[in-house]
Amino acid sequence: MLAGDRVILRARRNSDVPVLHAGLHADVPTQLLASGQPWRPVQLDHSPFQPSQDEQLAVFTVADATGDTPLGSALLWGVDTHNRLGHLGMSLLAEHRGQGYASEVIQLLCRYGFRLRGLHRLQIETLAENTAMIRTATAAGFTREGLLRRSAWVAGQFVDEAIYGLLADEWRSG
């Protein structure tokens, strides 16, 4: 478990899956923006929020400070142990967005990636129009490194993706 001031990142519990599935996967517009994959209806036992044992993926439930109430999902994915890099992702349940949790989640993911996994570089890919994630990434010290023009198919159209990177020696563990 990784604890911040207001949230913790903890292992995914089976009891989290129905909450996250209903609040994140069933929210089709949000899921389209967050996943980078086409939405499709899936049964709960095949939910993308089921715990994973994949070594290149660290899946967390974002929970309140007590650890009891799921607020969303966070992950370190695409871990490349040779080049010591990984990608960050997160999605908060609708009722918990806009309350400042995302900044703390990104800092905790950075702590996990840099201190505990020994990674050299972390990267965030987000839609270029996702101003909330861009604000969160830049506040955490990430630098915009590029724009992938019309690289993501979202809700019937191609949209731009922005790439943000942070190196271990640039990270502010504040």
C-alpha positions, 0 to 999 in steps of 0.5 A: 500500500502507498499512502498519501495525505488523502488517498492510498494506492492499494492492491485491487480487491475482488470487492472493488471490481463491481464498483470500478466496473459500474463507475468506470467501464459502464461510463462509456464516454469516460472509458473511451477517453481513458482506455485507448481501446474500443468500448465493448460490453463485458461481463463482470468476470471479464471486467478490465478492472479484475486484478492482474498478475502481469509483471509489466503491469501494476494495478492499484485501487485508488481508495480514500485514506481509510482504504475502505472506499474505492475512488478509482483505478491507477496503474503502471503499465508497459514496464520495460525493465531493460530500458527502465521505463513505464507508463502511468494511467489513472481514472477516478469515479465521476463523483471523485473527480475535480477534488484534487485526488489526481495530483496525489495519485500521480505523485504516488505512482511516481514514488512507486515507479522511481523508488520501488521499481527503480525506473528511470523514466515515466511517461503519460499519454493522454488525449491532447484535449484532456486538460485535467490530466495535462494540468496534473502531469505538468504540476507533477513535473512532467514535460510535454515531449510530443504530439501524435497527430490524430493517432487515437480513434475516439467516439467516431473520430481521430484525435491528437494524443500528447506525450509527457515524460519525467525522468527519475532525476527530475522527479520532485517527491514532495 
